Every structure is written in C-alpha cells, then in structure tokens.
Amino acid sequence: MKLIPLPGSDGRPTLWVNPEHVTTVARLDQSTGEGVQLRAELKIEGMGLHRVNLGDHASAADADAAWQKFFDELVG
C-alpha cells in the first residue's frame, strides 16, 4: 500500500491517503494578477471532497509543472 501526503493550507501534510481510494481529482486554477493559485479537489472513497493547496506559482507553466508532479505522485 502506498500513501501520499495531502498538504494543508500551510503546505505541510494534514492527511495521508492511499491513491487507490481517490475516485476523482480536479484541477482548480485561480489567477491572482501576480501568478496562479493552484488547488486540487479530490473525492476519496468514504469521505467528502477535499481541497488541497498546491501553492502559488509565478506563471501558468510553473503551475502546470506543479500539477504534473502532484498528478504523477497520485497515479504513480
């Protein structure tokens, strides 16, 4: 069994999940005028939706790289 950390608002892990129990994941981007806030919304079996902070990024390309890293860890 593999567990991956889901970061809280301060970036530190607040929940560890088995990726096999993640049923959906959606990317949420918000432009801040200075960059991009990247979030992920996950549905985990037996739990409600979880919104995960993946950080503030200077550009869309930086946000894309952070998303790819998170997604690769999730589907690993």
N, C-alpha and C positions, 0 to 999 in steps of 0.2 A: 504494500500500500504506500502510495506517495501522498504527502501532504504539502500543500503550498500555502505560503502566508498571504493573507489579505490585509493590506495596510489600512490603518485608521487615518483620521484627518491629519495627524502629526507625522505620518509616514511609517510609523512603527507598526508591526503586525498586531492585530487585535483578534484575529480569527485565523485558524489553520483549517483548510478544507481538503478533502480528497477530490481531485478533479473529476473523478468518475461520477460524483454526485452533483456536479454542476449541469443543469439541464439547459439553461440559456445564458448567453452573455451578450451584452450590447455595449457599444462604444458611445460615449457621450462627450462631445467637444463643446466648449464654450469659448468664444473669442473674448478676450479681455481688453483689446485695444493695444496691449503690450505683448500679447502672446496668446497661448491656448491653454485653457484648463482642461485636463484630460481626466475623465472618470470612466469607470466601468460599472454596469449594473448587472448583477448576477442573480439568477434564480437557482437555489440549491435545494435539492430534494428534502422535503420535510420542514423547510424554513421559508420565511418571507424573502422579499427582494433585498439585496444588499448592494449599496452603492459604495464603490471603492475609489479612493482618491489615488490617481496615478501621477499626480504632480502638475505643476505649471511649467509650460515649455515656451521657449522663445519663438518658435516657429512651428508651422504645421508639419514640417519634415521631422523636427525633433519629437513632436507628439506621435507621429507615425512610427518612429523608431521605438519609442517607449511602449506603444500599443503592441507592436510586433513582439517585443521582448516578453511582455505580460502574456500575450496570447500563446506564444511558443511554450512558455512555462506551464500554461494551463493544459495544453494539448500534448505536451512533451513527449 
